[in-house]
């Protein structure tokens, strides 16, 4: 039997304490709002944020995605001066190995990236070997982003939350949203926290629940095309000559690897993985991944696997692999910031700023969110979304 109900009143309720929710909390408090952040987990950044490959890259095909990442990288460069914690940003690069059939699309994407101000190099297969050794068979050209790299998602999330809490935000962990209803300009969000029902009232709700965002929207009776899809990252044991290899993508197969201290991390998205909250590592997929990795990176055959250091997590996927950002068309005072399809860590910094603009100013204005708004799914003439998916 649940204990008596408690009610908390604030200017905004953010659902999700991952990197996106934390960035939004920071920017909303910066604009003077009293914010409460709810998360069902025991600690922040334990969902998709904490289980990501932690990459940041400007090498996208969409101008908006390029600009989101470029702004994020700039913010992560100076993160410690603002938040008192290092972001862990390391510009070890991204390297795409592109077959001839895919080259025209990648060449057009390079033009988009450079037009946005992102430094991207086009390399011959021979020149690309200086970054990561590989068998060049079938590789027509390569692209390299020198400011691409990795961050520490836990540190970034902690930094955002620490700054937000310093100016009045409240974090509620182990708080699972059960129901949300809107009436007379106010949202009433009911959640279960340690056996007790608590109610959170605010004129604004931001759904930043990652892979769980579709479920959260459903508690308010709202449709949201975000589904969880399991992804796995495999880790090697210590290698003989550790090297900070860039995140190197064999575009033909989708296999990727990067250096991480004394190890390598590698993986490949399973195109047949059904959406849903499927848990655990499918070790059979390791064999399928190695079957594509070893022909391109034959030197990996001498590297041992550390099963204990490998992990799994969820992508929060939309039909076009782009995020859904902005006010929900079916509800007043409800904003979604979810569905990043593996790009949440790199886009979080600018998304925090844009959602704060959406909430306080009425609409985002630093960047045009039209390509990522809900309405795009009703447009029969829209393009197919982001194509540079890893």
C-alpha positions in Angstrom: 0.0 0.0 0.0 1.4 3.4 -1.0 2.0 6.1 1.6 0.4 9.5 1.5 0.9 11.7 -1.5 3.4 14.7 -1.6 3.1 17.6 -4.0 6.1 19.6 -5.4 5.5 22.8 -7.4 8.1 24.2 -9.8 8.4 26.1 -13.1 9.4 23.0 -15.1 9.7 19.2 -14.7 12.4 17.5 -16.7 12.0 13.7 -17.0 15.3 12.1 -17.5 18.7 12.7 -15.8 20.9 11.7 -18.6 23.2 14.1 -20.5 20.3 15.7 -22.5 18.1 16.2 -19.4 21.0 17.6 -17.4 22.0 20.1 -20.2 18.4 21.3 -20.4 18.2 21.6 -16.6 21.3 23.7 -16.6 20.1 26.0 -19.4 16.6 26.4 -17.8 18.0 27.4 -14.5 20.3 29.8 -16.2 17.2 31.4 -17.5 15.8 31.7 -14.0 13.4 28.8 -13.9 13.0 26.6 -10.8 13.4 23.0 -12.2 12.8 19.5 -10.8 14.5 16.6 -12.6 13.0 13.1 -12.3 14.7 9.8 -13.1 13.7 6.3 -12.3 17.3 5.1 -11.8 19.5 5.2 -8.7 22.0 7.7 -10.3 22.2 10.1 -13.2 23.6 9.0 -16.6 22.9 5.3 -16.1 20.8 4.8 -19.2 21.9 5.4 -22.8 24.3 8.2 -21.6 26.5 6.0 -19.5 26.5 3.1 -22.0 27.4 5.1 -25.1 30.6 5.0 -27.1 31.1 8.6 -25.9 31.9 9.9 -29.4 31.5 13.5 -30.7 31.7 14.2 -34.4 30.9 16.9 -36.9 30.8 14.4 -39.8 27.1 14.3 -40.5 25.1 14.7 -43.7 22.6 17.1 -42.2 23.5 20.8 -41.8 21.6 20.9 -38.5 23.3 17.9 -37.1 26.7 19.2 -38.1 25.9 22.5 -36.3 24.6 20.8 -33.2 27.8 18.8 -32.8 30.1 21.7 -33.7 28.5 23.8 -30.9 28.7 20.8 -28.5 32.4 20.3 -29.1 33.0 24.0 -28.5 31.1 23.8 -25.2 33.0 20.7 -24.1 36.3 22.4 -24.8 35.6 25.0 -22.1 33.5 22.9 -19.9 35.7 22.8 -16.8 36.0 26.6 -16.6 32.2 26.8 -16.3 31.2 23.7 -14.4 34.3 22.8 -12.4 34.7 19.3 -13.9 36.6 18.3 -17.0 34.4 17.1 -19.9 37.0 14.5 -20.9 37.1 15.9 -24.4 39.9 14.3 -26.5 40.1 15.3 -30.1 41.3 11.9 -31.3 39.3 12.1 -34.5 36.8 10.2 -36.6 37.9 8.4 -39.7 35.4 7.1 -42.3 36.6 4.6 -44.8 34.3 5.0 -47.8 33.7 2.6 -50.7 33.3 4.0 -54.2 29.5 3.5 -54.3 29.0 5.6 -51.2 31.6 8.3 -52.1 29.2 10.8 -53.9 27.0 11.1 -50.8 30.0 11.4 -48.5 31.6 14.0 -50.8 28.4 16.1 -50.6 28.3 15.7 -46.9 31.9 17.1 -46.7 30.7 20.2 -48.5 27.8 20.6 -45.9 30.3 20.1 -43.0 32.8 22.7 -44.4 30.0 25.2 -45.2 29.0 25.0 -41.5 32.6 25.8 -40.5 33.6 22.2 -39.5 37.2 21.2 -40.3 37.0 17.9 -42.3 39.8 16.4 -44.5 39.5 14.2 -47.5 42.2 11.6 -47.6 43.4 8.9 -50.0 43.4 5.4 -48.6 47.2 5.5 -48.3 47.2 8.8 -46.4 44.4 7.5 -44.1 46.8 4.7 -42.9 48.6 7.3 -40.9 45.6 7.4 -38.5 44.5 3.7 -38.4 46.1 0.8 -40.3 43.6 -1.1 -42.5 43.3 -3.3 -45.6 42.5 -0.7 -48.3 40.7 -3.2 -50.6 37.4 -1.6 -51.7 38.1 1.8 -50.0 37.8 4.6 -52.5 38.6 7.5 -50.1 38.5 8.5 -46.5 37.3 11.5 -44.5 38.8 12.6 -41.2 37.5 15.1 -38.6 40.5 16.4 -36.5 38.2 18.0 -33.9 36.0 14.9 -33.6 36.7 12.6 -30.7 35.3 11.5 -27.3 34.1 13.0 -24.0 33.3 11.6 -20.6 29.5 11.5 -20.5 29.3 10.9 -16.8 31.5 13.9 -16.0 29.5 16.1 -18.4 26.2 15.0 -16.9 27.5 15.5 -13.4 28.8 19.0 -14.3 25.5 20.2 -15.8 23.6 18.9 -12.8 25.9 20.3 -10.3 25.7 23.8 -11.8 21.9 23.5 -12.1 21.5 22.4 -8.5 23.7 25.1 -7.3 21.1 27.7 -8.4 18.1 25.8 -7.2 17.3 22.7 -9.4 16.2 19.6 -7.5 17.1 16.1 -8.5 14.7 13.3 -7.7 16.2 9.8 -8.3 14.4 6.5 -8.0 11.3 8.4 -9.1 9.3 6.6 -11.8 6.7 8.6 -13.7 3.3 6.8 -13.8 0.9 9.3 -15.1 0.8 12.9 -16.4 -2.3 15.0 -16.9 -2.8 18.6 -18.0 -5.5 21.0 -16.8 -5.9 24.7 -16.4 -2.4 25.4 -17.7 -0.6 23.0 -15.3 0.8 19.6 -15.6 0.3 17.1 -12.8 3.0 14.4 -13.0 2.4 11.5 -10.7 5.5 9.4 -9.9 6.3 6.6 -7.5 9.4 7.2 -5.3 10.5 4.5 -2.9 6.9 3.3 -2.3 5.4 6.7 -2.1 3.3 8.5 -4.7 4.5 12.0 -5.3 2.9 14.7 -7.5 5.0 17.3 -9.4 3.1 20.3 -10.7 4.5 22.7 -13.3 3.3 24.5 -16.4 6.1 22.9 -18.4 7.2 19.3 -18.8 10.3 18.3 -20.8 10.5 14.7 -21.9 14.2 13.8 -22.0 13.8 10.2 -21.0 16.0 8.7 -23.7 15.1 5.1 -24.7 12.1 5.4 -22.3 10.8 8.6 -23.8 8.0 6.8 -25.7 6.8 5.3 -22.5 6.9 8.6 -20.7 4.9 10.3 -23.5 2.4 7.5 -23.2 1.7 8.3 -19.6 0.3 11.6 -20.8 -1.6 9.9 -23.6 0.8 11.4 -26.2 2.3 9.6 -29.2 6.0 9.7 -29.7 7.9 7.7 -32.3 10.9 6.7 -30.1 11.8 3.1 -29.6 14.7 1.4 -27.7 17.1 -0.7 -29.8 19.9 -2.7 -28.1 23.5 -2.0 -29.1 26.7 -3.7 -28.0 30.2 -2.5 -27.6 33.1 -5.0 -27.3 36.4 -4.3 -25.6 39.7 -5.9 -26.2 42.3 -6.7 -23.6 45.4 -4.6 -23.3 47.1 -4.3 -26.7 50.9 -4.5 -27.2 51.2 -0.9 -28.5 48.4 1.2 -27.1 47.4 4.0 -29.5 44.6 6.6 -29.5 43.1 5.4 -32.8 40.3 7.7 -34.1 36.9 6.2 -34.1 37.3 4.5 -37.5 34.3 3.4 -39.4 34.3 0.9 -42.3 31.3 2.4 -44.1 30.9 -0.7 -46.3 30.2 -3.0 -43.3 29.3 -0.5 -40.5 32.1 -1.9 -38.3 33.9 0.6 -36.2 36.8 0.7 -33.7 38.6 3.3 -31.6 41.4 3.4 -29.1 40.5 3.7 -25.4 43.6 3.8 -23.2 45.3 0.4 -23.4 42.3 -1.2 -25.2 40.3 -1.1 -28.3 36.6 -0.6 -28.4 34.7 -2.0 -31.4 31.2 -2.9 -32.6 28.6 -2.9 -35.3 24.9 -2.2 -35.2 22.8 -5.3 -35.8 20.3 -4.3 -38.6 18.0 -7.1 -37.6 17.8 -6.2 -33.9 14.1 -5.7 -33.1 13.1 -2.7 -31.1 12.3 -3.3 -27.4 13.9 -3.5 -24.0 16.1 -6.5 -24.8 18.8 -6.9 -22.2 22.3 -8.4 -22.1 25.0 -9.0 -24.7 24.3 -11.3 -27.6 27.7 -13.0 -27.9 26.7 -14.5 -31.2 26.8 -11.0 -32.6 30.5 -10.8 -31.6 31.3 -13.5 -34.1 29.3 -11.6 -36.8 31.1 -8.4 -35.9 34.5 -10.0 -36.1 33.6 -11.5 -39.5 33.4 -8.0 -40.9 36.1 -6.3 -38.7 39.0 -8.7 -39.3 39.1 -8.5 -43.1 39.4 -4.7 -42.8 41.6 -4.6 -39.7 43.5 -7.9 -39.9 45.9 -6.9 -37.1 43.0 -7.2 -34.6 43.3 -11.0 -34.9 46.3 -10.8 -32.5 44.3 -8.8 -29.9 42.4 -10.7 -27.1 38.8 -9.9 -26.1 37.9 -8.8 -22.5 34.3 -10.0 -22.1 34.0 -8.4 -18.7 34.9 -5.0 -20.1 32.3 -5.2 -23.0 28.8 -3.8 -22.5 25.4 -3.2 -24.0 23.0 -0.3 -23.9 20.1 1.3 -25.9 19.9 3.6 -28.8 16.7 5.7 -28.7 15.6 5.4 -32.3 13.2 7.3 -34.5 12.0 6.3 -37.9 14.5 8.7 -39.7 17.3 8.4 -37.1 17.0 12.1 -36.2 16.0 13.5 -32.8 12.6 14.8 -32.1 12.9 18.3 -30.6 10.3 20.9 -29.6 6.7 21.3 -28.4 4.4 18.4 -28.8 1.6 19.3 -31.2 -1.1 17.6 -29.2 -0.4 19.1 -25.8 0.2 22.5 -24.3 3.4 22.9 -22.2 5.0 19.6 -23.2 8.4 19.6 -25.0 10.2 16.5 -26.3 13.9 16.2 -26.5 14.5 12.5 -27.4 15.2 10.0 -30.2 18.8 11.0 -30.8 19.6 7.6 -32.4 23.0 7.4 -30.9 23.8 11.1 -31.1 22.6 12.4 -27.8 26.0 12.8 -26.2 27.4 15.0 -29.0 24.2 17.1 -29.4 23.3 17.6 -25.8 25.1 20.8 -25.2 23.3 22.8 -27.9 20.0 21.0 -27.3 20.0 22.3 -23.8 20.3 25.8 -25.1 17.6 25.3 -27.8 15.1 23.7 -25.5 15.5 26.6 -23.0 14.8 29.0 -25.9 11.8 26.9 -26.8 10.5 27.0 -23.2 11.2 30.6 -22.3 11.2 32.5 -25.5 8.4 30.6 -27.2 10.6 29.0 -29.9 14.2 28.0 -30.5 16.1 30.6 -32.4 19.8 30.0 -32.2 19.2 27.2 -34.8 16.1 26.3 -36.8 14.6 23.2 -35.4 12.1 22.7 -38.2 13.9 19.5 -39.6 13.6 17.9 -36.1 10.2 18.9 -35.0 7.2 16.5 -34.8 5.6 18.0 -37.8 8.2 16.6 -40.2 6.6 13.1 -40.0 3.4 14.5 -41.6 5.3 16.1 -44.5 5.3 13.7 -47.5 8.0 15.7 -49.2 10.6 15.5 -46.4 13.9 13.8 -46.9 14.8 10.5 -45.4 16.7 12.0 -42.4 20.3 11.5 -41.4 22.4 9.1 -43.5 25.7 9.2 -41.6 24.7 6.6 -39.0 27.2 4.4 -37.1 
